[in-house]
Amino acid sequence: MKPMQQYNSNEQDAASADGRPPPALSRSADLWPLNMDDFRYSHQQAALGNDLLYTSSIWIHEIPDGRNLDL
């Protein structure tokens, strides 16, 4: 939240320094509520990333010299 406030503040300062109108601030109407499909998709993406990280760490620990093993 803080980086977004800082970004908005910087944008407003830059606009006033250039003589431009300030940018429109976002409102709650600009956001949409999350539903269960959004949660499932996020969970699936995180699980895929964790699987890749786990597989990479096994590869690094078991084959530290970087040999190419055709499995």
C-alpha positions in Angstrom: 0.0 0.0 0.0 2.8 2.4 0.9 4.6 2.1 -2.5 1.3 2.9 -4.3 0.8 6.0 -2.1 4.3 7.1 -2.8 3.9 6.5 -6.5 0.7 8.5 -6.6 2.4 11.3 -4.6 5.3 11.3 -7.0 3.0 11.4 -10.0 1.0 14.3 -8.6 4.2 16.2 -7.8 5.6 15.7 -11.3 2.3 16.8 -12.9 2.1 20.0 -10.9 5.8 20.8 -11.7 5.1 20.4 -15.4 1.8 22.4 -15.2 -0.3 19.3 -16.1 -3.5 18.3 -14.3 -2.9 15.7 -11.6 -3.6 12.1 -12.6 -6.9 10.6 -11.5 -6.7 8.6 -8.3 -7.9 5.0 -8.3 -11.2 4.3 -6.5 -12.6 1.2 -5.1 -14.9 1.0 -8.1 -11.7 0.5 -10.2 -11.1 -2.8 -8.4 -13.0 -6.0 -8.7 -13.7 -8.6 -6.0 -11.8 -11.9 -6.2 -13.8 -15.1 -6.7 -12.9 -18.7 -6.1 -11.6 -19.1 -9.7 -9.1 -16.4 -9.1 -7.9 -18.1 -5.9 -7.6 -21.5 -7.7 -5.6 -20.0 -10.5 -3.2 -18.2 -8.1 -2.8 -21.4 -6.0 -2.1 -23.4 -9.2 0.5 -20.9 -10.3 2.2 -20.9 -6.9 2.2 -24.7 -6.8 3.9 -24.9 -10.2 6.5 -22.4 -9.1 7.2 -24.4 -6.0 7.5 -27.7 -7.9 10.1 -26.1 -10.3 12.0 -24.6 -7.4 12.1 -28.0 -5.6 13.2 -29.8 -8.8 15.9 -27.3 -9.4 17.3 -27.6 -5.9 17.4 -31.4 -6.2 19.2 -31.1 -9.5 21.8 -28.6 -8.0 22.4 -30.7 -4.8 22.6 -34.1 -6.5 24.5 -33.1 -9.6 26.7 -30.1 -8.5 29.2 -30.3 -11.3 26.5 -29.5 -13.9 26.9 -32.8 -15.9 24.2 -33.3 -18.5 22.5 -36.5 -17.8 20.1 -37.7 -20.5 17.3 -39.3 -18.5 
